[in-house]
Amino acid sequence: MIRFDEVSKRYAGGHQALKQVSFELDQGAMAFLTGRSGAGKSTLLKLIMLTERPDQGQIVVGPRNILRLSTKQIPLYRRRIGVVFQDHQLLYDRSVFDNVMLPLRIDAYDKHEAARRVRAALDKVGLLSKEKMNPITLSGGEQQRVGIARAVVNRPQILLADEPTGNLDPELAAEIMLLFEQFNQVGVSMLIASHDLSLITRLRHRILTLDQGSLINDEVYPSRRDSQPHGSGR
Amino acid sequence: MSNSTRTPPGKNTARSQTGAKRGRSAKQRFSGWIEQHIDACADALQRVWTQPLNSLMSLMVVAIALLLPALVYVAGKNMAQFGGSLQNTHRISFYLQPGTSPEQAQALQALMTDHPLVDRVEFISSQQAAADFANWSGLGDVIDSFGGNPLPASLEAHPIDMATDTALQIRDAFASDTAISQVVMDVAWIERLDSLMQLTDRMVLALILVLSLAVLFIIGNTVRTHIAGRDAEIRVMTLIGATRSFISRPFLYNGALQGLLGAALAWGLLLALLQLLAQPAQALLAFYGDEYVFMGMDLRASLFMLAGGLLLGWMGAALSLSRHLNKP
């Protein structure tokens, strides 16, 4: 589903964000991407979203080498990927309902079908009763769930999440992860960047570890380990 | 995700679980697309409405920029009716050689009347000319003091139309006739008026060009501030797969709306101004004759103004988007 071949990325300032990273994520798989701040997690996700381009290597998503997509094809490609951001990226000038509606408006869904899907997505994250509220009035965990509803409302094949639990307390973080597992169980491929090792090691999924831009560890179903070396270092 | 009660069974079950979603009919896609446009229009309208004071101020500037050429246009139109009526009295006087016989004069008159560009020809005898002169100037005694009538007989040809060219052709056709001593026509006057009319036309055109640019930049600038104010929204929409045209659409509609409203405001102001000018202008025109009527804005020019405003607004927004909307 997602394949990286020797991907390197150096930013304009000279910072080497990724060094020859290679991995493959199968369709329907779920994996965590971990490492310290600045290890390259966000860059890797940005490369998949095509908001950044690598200097070297190939990235294949689904059947295609996405680096060969034309400017016009990029928006259509992005609609097949759901993204959850650490800071939610919700729009506070409109209701929860309209926030979740946004991807469907972009994809030209008609209102009835779109409203049905928005309610289904909000129901899934447990916020159906708050659809008319402004997201700014919701708690951090609730806002993140609105962000997740927006990411899945278009039924993407892939869901990316960049530190989705970064601002949440452990209990809420676990809830969010449970939600992701449920999406994964219905066939959505997931790649979640998180530095919260204690949380993700408990969940027993594949863990890709980045250190200074290099992929230093790729563990499937790791056993419980101490969270000391890369611990929640913020 | 819950299954739809609206979707027929079998169409939705397996697919909704795997995330495939391209099962929409062309009709659904089309109505979705129409709804996108309606949303963009509503959004554009809301932007104008939620900041009424700001909007009114920039609309006012747009309106004044559109008002100026419209005013000059109306002034030119009123002058043009003068041009038309002065040319109406337009005729060519052929003065006959002294001693031309009445038969000769009649033959020439017949010849002129047959010319395709001549409507009719009047013969004015030397006596009649003297009588007219005495009548018109009150200087009959002066003629008497000459001890004889010094005024020649003449033929006055009226062309079939008002074009200067027609008059010149008629003059050239008969000027060389031996019976004719002199030809007089008001060509200079006519040409002067013609060039004055051309000048006003050019002035309207020049004003339209210059002030169109102004409108373009005023609206472009307003749209630029809207783009800057919606930075977060544009970033999020780009990330979740909005095309550039989808993001641009509300701004384009907003620009067009500003242009249209500005033009409508200009039109209203123009009407009010003309109302104010109508009475004194009519009084002035009455000095020149009853046939002169003060003319206001016509339908065609009004529509041109509204359409022009709309188009300029759209273009101003497009200009601003091309400079300030980042590449995806």
Interface residues (C-beta under 8 A of the other chain):
Chain A: M49 T51 T71 K72 I74 P75 L76 Y77 R78 R79 V83 Q89 L91 D93 L102 P103 R105 I106 D107 A108 Y109 D110 K111 H112 E113 A114 R116 R117 A120 A121 D123 K124 R150 N154 R155 P156 Q157 V186 G187 V188
Chain B: M1 S2 S4 R6 S16 Q17 T18 G19 A20 K21 R24 Q28 R29 S31 G32 W33 E35 Q36 D39 A232 E233 R235 V236 M237 T238 L239 I240 G241 A242 T243 R244 F246 K327 P328
